[in-house]
Amino acid sequence: MRIFSRSIFMLFISSLLALPAIAASSDLEQARKAISAQLGVPAKNIQTSPVANLYLVSIPPRLFYISGDGQYVIDGDMIDVAKKTNVTQSLRSKARLQAINDLGEDSMIIFSPEKDKVKHTITVFTDIDCGYCRKLHSAINEYNAKGIRVRYLAYPRAGIGSGSYDKAVAVWCAKDRKKAMTLAKNDKPVTSNKCDNPVADHFRMGGMVGVRGTPALILDNGRLVPGYVPPARLAAILDQQSAK
């Protein structure tokens, strides 16, 4: 009888242990083909999930789950009952932040402390006529003093073509956007030439990432915080988040 050498035996065991991973990889590739064919989603945007034959599809800022054959879609959060955690929440936050960053900072109006004093960056969907948006902007120097860099995106709540929309366009088309923003927030008129502007794109993005009112704050981990948050309170939330 032939006796296996130790090296051959170990190689045999290693190959057995690798079988589940190979099978999982094969399942993912088959699912990617089926889902891509059904939805036209790039294969790299399709990943496994904790549930067998259910795959996570990411089209930032949107996430959803789909069966391996591409026929059944679940639009919602996945909860790990044993761990009592929302499996989808952090993934959605990352996708939200990625989509916003993809707009490019050139399209944003940014109020920032000195570069070496920046501790956090938040993105604020703002309406020129919103009372609490104006309250937030009146404290912009306090946010900056606490190391918070504020990036503004336009979200005229009354919609595209409204008076608030026209005011946002005037601000974004102004030669000095920051000065124009401050004037508008103080209910002073802003005159500027018409230009190609991102206001409609910002408004649509707000709807996609879950903005329902203003101000809406996107923290530097992608978490959405609705409503006005005073500078000291916001700094504490951001510092606590960083510590985690």
Protein Blocks (a to p, Z undefined) as FASTA:
>chain_A
ZZddfklmmmmmmmmmmmmmmmmmmmmmmmmmmmmmmnopafklpccdfbehiacddddf
bdcdddfkopaccddddddfklopafklmmmmmmmmmmmmmnopklpccddddfklcfbd
cdddddfklmklmmmmmmmmmmmmnopacddddddfnbghiaklmmmmmmmmpmblmlmm
mmmmnopacdddddddfklmmmmmmmmnopabdcddddfkopacedjddfklmmmmmmmm
mmZZ
